[in-house]
Each structure stands twice: as C-alpha cells, then as structure tokens.
Amino acid sequence: MLKTLTDTIMTTGGTLAQRAYIAPTSVQAAVDALAGAGDRGRVLGGGTDQIVQMRAGRVKPALIVDLKAVPGAVGVRQGADGA
C-alpha cells in the first residue's frame, strides 16, 4: 500500500512549491521511490528538519518519502561509504 499526494509548501520567500509526497508501507517501496527520484528525493523521518529546510528554500526535493508507515523504520543514517 502506498499513499501519495501532492503537497504545497509556502516558502519564506512567499512562493508556493509543489512537492510529491508518499508514505510507503514497506522498505522496498521506499527504496524504489527514492531510486526513482534520483538526487531529488528526500526522506522524512522522526527528528528531521526537512520541512524547515524546505520552507526556508534551502532544499527543494521533488519527492518526499515519509517513513512513518514503514514497520520498524526508526531512523536513517548515512554509512561511512556514503551509502
């Protein structure tokens, strides 16, 4: 199951930005979505400031992947090798 919507975010400059948002319910669906977005996808998980960064215009992802619905997803870390 995959929930999708297009989210409109007001940035500090007063402009509206369209972002695709998905809430996958499996790790594989999240991985597939991020792979499809390339470098334009961002993960939304607990403890992140992605929304603050987007509103400030510092990051402009085309896709936001929300991990709250993925069982066992408690965080995202970048490994020493960058992966």
Helices and strands as residue ranges (DSSP letters): E 2-10, E 16-24, H 27-37, G 38-40, E 41-44, H 50-55, E 63-66
